[in-house]
């Protein structure tokens, strides 16, 4: 239950970041999401490569925003 809660919280944070169309707001959310992903990967709640892939995708999304 504990792991599921944090994994779901992470997915919601990533979903919220990807839904953002404002670059300033997205860059403000980015460090929080990255920190969350790194913590979950460190605790083996998600795989480290999954965390890296999500961070990469989020960064690509932010770079596309104008």
Backbone torsions as a table, in degrees:
resi	resn	phi	psi	omega
1	UNK	NA	-42.8	-178.8
2	UNK	-60.1	-48.3	-179.3
3	UNK	-65.6	-39.1	-180.0
4	UNK	-63.0	-39.8	179.3
5	UNK	-59.8	-49.3	-177.0
6	UNK	-70.0	-35.6	177.0
7	UNK	-64.9	-41.6	178.9
8	UNK	-66.4	-41.0	178.4
9	UNK	-61.7	-41.3	178.5
10	UNK	-63.9	-45.0	179.5
11	UNK	-61.1	-40.3	179.0
12	UNK	-65.6	-39.2	179.1
13	UNK	-65.0	-41.7	179.0
14	UNK	-66.5	-41.6	179.0
15	UNK	-60.9	-42.7	179.9
16	UNK	-64.3	-41.2	179.9
17	UNK	-65.8	-42.1	-179.5
18	UNK	-69.6	-25.5	179.3
19	UNK	-79.3	-15.3	-178.6
20	UNK	-71.4	132.9	178.6
21	UNK	-107.4	-6.9	179.3
22	UNK	-95.3	123.7	-175.7
23	UNK	-65.1	-38.5	-179.4
24	UNK	-63.9	-43.5	179.3
25	UNK	-66.6	-37.7	-179.4
26	UNK	-67.5	-41.8	179.7
27	UNK	-69.6	-25.1	176.1
28	UNK	-72.1	-37.7	179.2
29	UNK	-77.2	-25.2	-172.7
30	UNK	-54.6	-49.9	-178.2
31	UNK	-60.6	-35.8	179.5
32	UNK	-65.0	-43.2	-179.3
33	UNK	-68.3	-42.3	179.0
34	UNK	-62.5	-41.7	179.0
35	UNK	-62.3	-42.7	179.2
36	UNK	-62.5	-45.0	179.5
37	UNK	-62.3	-43.2	-179.7
38	UNK	-64.0	-41.5	179.0
39	UNK	-63.7	-44.0	-179.3
40	UNK	-66.6	-35.9	177.9
41	UNK	-69.2	-38.4	179.6
42	UNK	-64.6	-36.6	-179.3
43	UNK	-87.6	6.3	179.3
44	UNK	61.1	28.7	173.8
45	UNK	-79.6	-37.7	170.6
46	UNK	-126.4	158.9	-179.5
47	UNK	-72.6	146.8	-177.1
48	UNK	-63.1	-33.4	178.2
49	UNK	-70.4	-34.1	176.6
50	UNK	-63.7	-42.9	178.0
51	UNK	-61.2	-43.4	179.5
52	UNK	-63.8	-41.9	179.4
53	UNK	-64.6	-41.1	179.5
54	UNK	-65.7	-44.5	179.2
55	UNK	-61.2	-40.2	179.1
56	UNK	-63.4	-44.1	179.9
57	UNK	-65.8	-37.7	179.2
58	UNK	-67.7	-41.1	177.9
59	UNK	-63.6	-40.3	177.8
60	UNK	-62.5	-40.0	179.0
61	UNK	-62.7	-44.1	-178.5
62	UNK	-66.6	-39.4	-179.7
63	UNK	-67.2	-26.0	177.6
64	UNK	-74.4	-27.0	-178.6
65	UNK	-65.8	144.4	-179.0
66	UNK	-118.6	NA	NA
